[in-house]
Amino acid sequence: MNTPHVVVVMGVAGTGKTTIGPLLAAALGVPYAEGDDFHPPANIAKMSAGTPLDDADRWPWLDAIGRWAHAREGLGGVVSSSALKRSYRDRLRAAAPGAVFLHLTGDRALIEKRMSERKGHFMPAALLDSQFATLQPLAADEAGVGVDVSGTPEEITGRAVAALRLLDM
């Protein structure tokens, strides 16, 4: 990428946002912020109990991510956020109009397998169906790219960097 964009790494739980985000930030030479760290304790408790968040739960979380992204405009940064719905991405773009989205996509079986193997995460695999049901992939008029999550984290990051660079052409 020629200009320092703020990249929002998005996708359903288990696609590797927390793994790919820091690797992407390092490759781009910008800071990384973990989207889960912006959740208020009530959201984490709700998800830990196996209850999906509703929009009212998500707005303060998205606003906090948006404030971080706004502060990084012109400087660059990478932040993770599921950003599953267009309205969520619109809210993030309202705060940080230059943000671009990296949608991590993949086969449901692979994502479920990865979720079942991770330890200590508050999001149970049981919520994966609700994530896929909520997901609205990037539309043609949204700045961003999709990258498949098969392969190693380094391979995925390499594909992400290459795809993001094409946005500036």
C-alpha positions as CSV (number, residue, x, y, z in Angstrom):
1,M,0.0,0.0,0.0
2,N,1.3,3.4,-0.9
3,T,-0.5,5.4,1.7
4,P,-0.8,4.4,5.4
5,H,-4.4,3.1,5.6
6,V,-6.1,1.9,8.6
7,V,-7.0,-1.8,7.9
8,V,-9.8,-3.5,9.7
9,V,-9.3,-7.2,9.7
10,M,-12.8,-8.7,9.7
11,G,-14.5,-12.0,9.5
12,V,-16.4,-14.6,11.6
13,A,-14.9,-15.9,14.8
14,G,-12.1,-18.4,14.1
15,T,-10.8,-17.0,10.8
16,G,-7.6,-15.8,12.5
17,K,-8.1,-12.1,13.0
18,T,-6.0,-12.1,16.1
19,T,-3.2,-14.1,14.4
20,I,-3.2,-12.4,11.0
21,G,-3.7,-8.8,12.4
22,P,-0.4,-8.5,14.2
23,L,1.5,-10.2,11.3
24,L,-0.2,-7.8,8.8
25,A,0.7,-4.8,11.0
26,A,4.3,-5.9,11.2
27,A,4.5,-6.4,7.4
28,L,3.0,-2.9,6.8
29,G,5.1,-1.3,9.6
30,V,2.1,0.0,11.5
31,P,0.7,-0.6,15.0
32,Y,-1.9,-3.3,15.8
33,A,-4.9,-3.1,18.1
34,E,-6.8,-6.2,19.2
35,G,-10.5,-5.6,18.6
36,D,-11.5,-7.9,21.5
37,D,-9.8,-5.5,23.9
38,F,-12.4,-2.8,23.0
39,H,-15.3,-5.0,24.3
40,P,-16.9,-3.9,27.5
41,P,-16.9,-6.6,30.2
42,A,-20.6,-7.1,29.8
43,N,-20.1,-8.2,26.1
44,I,-17.4,-10.6,27.1
45,A,-19.6,-12.1,29.8
46,K,-22.5,-12.5,27.4
47,M,-20.4,-14.2,24.7
48,S,-18.6,-16.4,27.3
49,A,-22.1,-17.6,28.3
50,G,-22.8,-18.6,24.7
51,T,-25.2,-15.7,24.0
52,P,-24.7,-13.8,20.8
53,L,-24.3,-10.1,21.0
54,D,-27.1,-7.9,19.6
55,D,-26.6,-4.6,17.9
56,A,-27.1,-2.6,21.1
57,D,-24.2,-4.5,22.6
58,R,-22.0,-3.9,19.5
59,W,-22.5,-0.1,19.1
60,P,-20.2,1.0,22.0
61,W,-17.6,-1.6,20.9
62,L,-17.7,-0.4,17.3
63,D,-17.5,3.2,18.4
64,A,-14.4,2.5,20.5
65,I,-12.7,0.8,17.6
66,G,-13.8,3.7,15.4
67,R,-12.1,6.2,17.7
68,W,-8.9,4.2,17.6
69,A,-9.1,4.0,13.8
70,H,-9.8,7.7,13.5
71,A,-6.8,8.5,15.6
72,R,-4.6,6.4,13.2
73,E,-6.0,8.1,10.0
74,G,-3.0,9.2,7.9
75,L,-0.6,7.2,10.1
76,G,-1.8,3.7,9.4
77,G,-2.8,0.9,11.6
78,V,-4.4,-2.5,11.8
79,V,-7.3,-3.4,14.0
80,S,-9.4,-6.5,14.3
81,S,-13.2,-6.4,14.3
82,S,-15.7,-9.0,13.2
83,A,-17.5,-6.2,11.3
84,L,-20.0,-8.8,10.1
85,K,-22.7,-6.5,8.9
86,R,-22.6,-3.6,6.4
87,S,-24.1,-1.3,9.1
88,Y,-21.2,-2.1,11.4
89,R,-18.6,-1.3,8.7
90,D,-20.6,1.9,7.9
91,R,-20.3,2.9,11.5
92,L,-16.5,2.3,11.5
93,R,-16.2,4.2,8.2
94,A,-18.2,7.1,9.7
95,A,-15.5,7.4,12.3
96,A,-12.6,6.6,10.0
97,P,-13.6,7.3,6.4
98,G,-10.3,6.1,5.0
99,A,-10.5,2.6,6.6
100,V,-10.2,-0.4,4.3
101,F,-11.4,-3.9,5.2
102,L,-9.5,-7.2,5.0
103,H,-12.2,-9.9,5.0
104,L,-10.7,-13.2,6.1
105,T,-12.9,-15.9,4.5
106,G,-12.8,-19.7,4.6
107,D,-14.5,-23.0,4.7
108,R,-16.8,-23.4,7.7
109,A,-15.4,-26.8,8.6
110,L,-11.8,-25.4,8.7
111,I,-12.9,-22.4,10.8
112,E,-14.8,-24.7,13.2
113,K,-11.8,-27.0,13.5
114,R,-9.5,-24.0,14.4
115,M,-12.0,-22.7,16.9
116,S,-12.2,-26.1,18.6
117,E,-8.4,-26.1,18.9
118,R,-7.9,-22.7,20.5
119,K,-7.6,-22.4,24.2
120,G,-8.7,-19.6,26.6
121,H,-10.9,-17.6,24.1
122,F,-14.3,-16.3,25.3
123,M,-16.0,-17.1,22.0
124,P,-17.3,-20.7,22.0
125,A,-17.6,-22.6,18.7
126,A,-21.3,-22.9,19.4
127,L,-21.7,-19.3,18.3
128,L,-20.2,-19.9,14.8
129,D,-23.6,-20.5,13.2
130,S,-24.9,-17.2,14.5
131,Q,-21.7,-15.5,13.1
132,F,-22.3,-17.0,9.6
133,A,-26.0,-16.1,9.7
134,T,-25.1,-12.5,10.5
135,L,-22.2,-12.1,8.0
136,Q,-22.8,-9.8,5.1
137,P,-19.7,-10.0,2.9
138,L,-18.0,-6.8,1.5
139,A,-20.1,-5.2,-1.2
140,A,-18.5,-4.0,-4.4
141,D,-18.7,-0.4,-3.2
142,E,-16.8,-1.0,0.0
143,A,-13.0,-0.5,0.1
144,G,-11.5,-3.8,0.9
145,V,-10.4,-7.2,-0.2
146,G,-11.2,-10.8,0.7
147,V,-8.5,-13.4,1.5
148,D,-8.9,-17.1,2.1
149,V,-7.7,-18.4,5.4
150,S,-6.3,-21.7,4.2
151,G,-2.6,-22.2,4.6
152,T,-0.1,-20.9,7.2
153,P,-0.5,-17.6,8.9
154,E,2.5,-16.4,6.9
155,E,0.9,-17.4,3.6
156,I,-2.4,-15.8,4.5
157,T,-0.5,-12.6,5.5
158,G,1.4,-12.6,2.2
159,R,-1.8,-12.9,0.2
160,A,-3.4,-10.1,2.3
161,V,-0.4,-7.7,1.8
162,A,-0.5,-8.4,-2.0
163,A,-4.3,-7.9,-2.2
164,L,-4.2,-4.7,-0.1
165,R,-1.4,-3.2,-2.4
166,L,-3.8,-3.7,-5.3
167,L,-6.2,-1.2,-3.7
168,D,-3.8,1.6,-4.3
169,M,-3.3,0.9,-8.0
